[in-house]
Amino acid sequence: MKRLKKIFIAICLAIIPVFYACEEEEGYAIGNFTTPSWATIATNGDGFYLYDDTWGTLWPINQSLHTENNGYQPTDGQRVIATYNPISDNYYEYDHAVKILSLTEVLTKGVEILTPENEETLGNDPITIHKGNLTIGGNHMNIIYQQEIPAENKHRITLVRPASDDELLGEDGYLHLQLRYNTYNDITGYQASNAVSFNLESLPLESAKGIKLKLHSKVNGEVEIELPYYIK
């Protein structure tokens, strides 16, 4: 199962930015589909729905297939990479009704505070992120990266902010964050694609132009990446 999940994420690496569907006036056919996109799970009394970073609010008409037949337990705030068959627009209070074709949960984390006490634990090992695989959408920072496969110990990937609010939101108008990766010196020499999504809602997004992210790139060394974002 884990191998299939990694294969699916590897496919996302190449095709996440592309979408396919009929023109709105043509409606949707059973063969229409979206390529994998990021979304957030939300639950209500009737089951679960999704906030898709691109498509908006989605009501899955086949959700019982996942919850009843496959034992899927939806959790509020869980990030996923999903593909859909669009069924209709403006479905009751939702932007679209869809049939879920695939649904893969992604490691979902918040933003932590960088302190002298946790500096060593967070680590700063090099990480490989290909161009286009670090994006912001739906108030989340979404990353697909190449992981050094461990032999025994799970690696740790963390998005951190400075303790001081003045350092967080700089005079340049950007939020200053760091991506930290810790292999705990446990690597096998093999790599695999993995994904993580960081919830940014604890940050003053409305007050900033965007994010400047520092990370230790395996290819380019210590770099700072400027990321615009839209609030949704």
N, C-alpha and C positions, 0 to 999 in steps of 0.2 A: 504494500500500500504506500509506504513512504517513497519507494522508487517511482511509482506512478505519479505521486504528487510532485516529485522533483522533475520528472519528464514534462508534466503539464506546465510547471513554472518556466522551464526552459523554453517551451513553445511560446509562452507569453512574452518572453524576452524579445522575441522578434516581431510579434504581431499586435501587441497591445495598442499602439497608436491608431490602428486602422479599424474602420467600422463599415458594415455592409447592411443595407436595408433598402426597400423600395422608396421612391419619392412619396411624400406624405399623401398626395392626392391619389396615388395608386393603391394605397392600403398595403396590407402585409399578406404575404403568401406563406404557406407552411414551410417552404424551403428557406425563407429569410432567416438570417442569424446575425448576431453580433460576434465580433472577435472578443477575446477575454478583456474585461474591464474591471476596475476596482469599485467596490461597493461596501456599504455598511449595513449590517443586519439590524433590524428593529422588530420588536415583538408587540403584539396587541392581543386583545381578547379573541380575535379570530384566527390567530396564527402568527405568521411573520411576513414582513415585506422588506424591501431593500431601498436604501438611498444610493443610487448609482452616481458616481462622479460625473458621468457624461449624460446619462439618460434621465436622471431625476428619480422620482419615487416610482417604484415598480411593485405591482401586485402579482406574485407568482401563482398562476392558476393550478399548477401541479405540485404545490408545496406538500400536500399530503403524501405524495410519493416519497419525499425525503423524510418527513417527520414520522409517518406511520410505518411505511414499508422498510425504510433504510435506518430508522432509529435516530435521525438527525435531531439534535437538540439546539434550537436557535438561541443565541445569546445576544442581548442588546449591546451594541457597540463593537461586535466582532467584525473584523474586516475580512473580506473574501475577494477572490478573483472568480468572476462568473461569466458564462456565455448564455445568451437567451435567444429564443425564437419570439420576436415581437408579435403580439396578437392584436392589440388595439391601442388607440390613443385616448387620453382623457377618460380613464376607466374609474368612475365614481370620483373619489378624492385623490386618485393616483394619476401620475402623468402617463403611465402605460400599464397595460396588462401584458405579462410575458409568460412564456413557458421556459423554465430553467433547463438548459441543456447540460451544464456542468457547474459545479459549485465547490470551490476549494478554499478552505479556511487558511488564513495567513496569520502569522505571529503578529499580535496587536499589542502595542505598548504605549505608555504615556511618555512625557518628557521628565527627566530626572534632573536634580540640581547637582552640579559639579562642586565638590568640596575637597579640601586636603585629605580628609579621612577616606574618601572613596576613590581618589585618583588612581591608586594602584590597582584596585579591584576592577575598575572600568577598563583599564589597559588602553593601548593606542597602537595595536598591531595594524599592518597595512591591509587594505581591503580593495577588491576589484569591483568597480561599478561601471558598466559600459554606458556610453553616451545615450541619453534618452531614457535611462532606467532609474532616474531619480527625479520624481515629479511631486507636485503638490496638488491635491484635489480633495474636495469634500472635507476640508479642515484637517487633512492628514498629509503627512509626508510619506510617500510610497517609494520603496526601494526594492529593486531586484538586483542581487549581488552574487558574485562568485564566492562561495564559501570553501575555505580549506577544511576538508572532511576530517573530523577528529577520530582518534582511535577509541577513546573511552569517554572523555569529558565533553559535555555540551559547551559550545562557544557562547559568548555573550556579545550582543550588539545593542548599543544604547545611544539614545539621543539625549544630550545634556545641555543645560543652560547655565550661565553664571548665577551665583547666589544673589548678586546685586542687581536690582532692577535697572540701575543706571548703566551697568555693563551689558545687560540683556538688550535694551533698546538704546542703541548708540546715537551719537549726534548726527550720524549719517542717515538716520531714519530707518535703519534695518535692525531686525532681530538677529542677534549673534549667537549661534548655536554650534555645537560640535558633535560629530558622529564618532563614537568610540567602539572599537572592536577588540575583544580579548580572546585569543586562542588558547590561553593557559598553557602555551608551549606544547599543545597536543595536536599535531598535524600528521597526516599520513602521506602527503605529497600528491593527493588526489583532490579534485575540485568538483563542486556541483552547484547548480543554481539554487538560490533560496530567496525568500521574500520576507519583508517586514513592513509594517505600516505603523507610523507614530501619530497618535492623536495630539493635535496642536491646540486644542480648545482651551488649555490652561494658560496660553500666551495671549498678550494684547495684540491680536492680529489686526484689529481695526485701526490701531495707531501707527502701524508700520508700512513701509513701502514694499517690504518683502523680507526674505531671509538670506543671511550670509552664513554659509555652513562650512566649517573647517573639518577636514578629514585627512587621514593618512592614506593616500592612494598608493597601491602597489606599483603602479606605472609611473606616476608623476610626483611622488613624495608628498610632502605637506602642502595642501592646496586649500583655497577658499573659493567656494562656488556661490554665485549670486543666483537666488531663486525667486522669481516673482510668484505671486499666488492670487487666487481669487477666493473670496469668502462665499460659502454656500451653506 
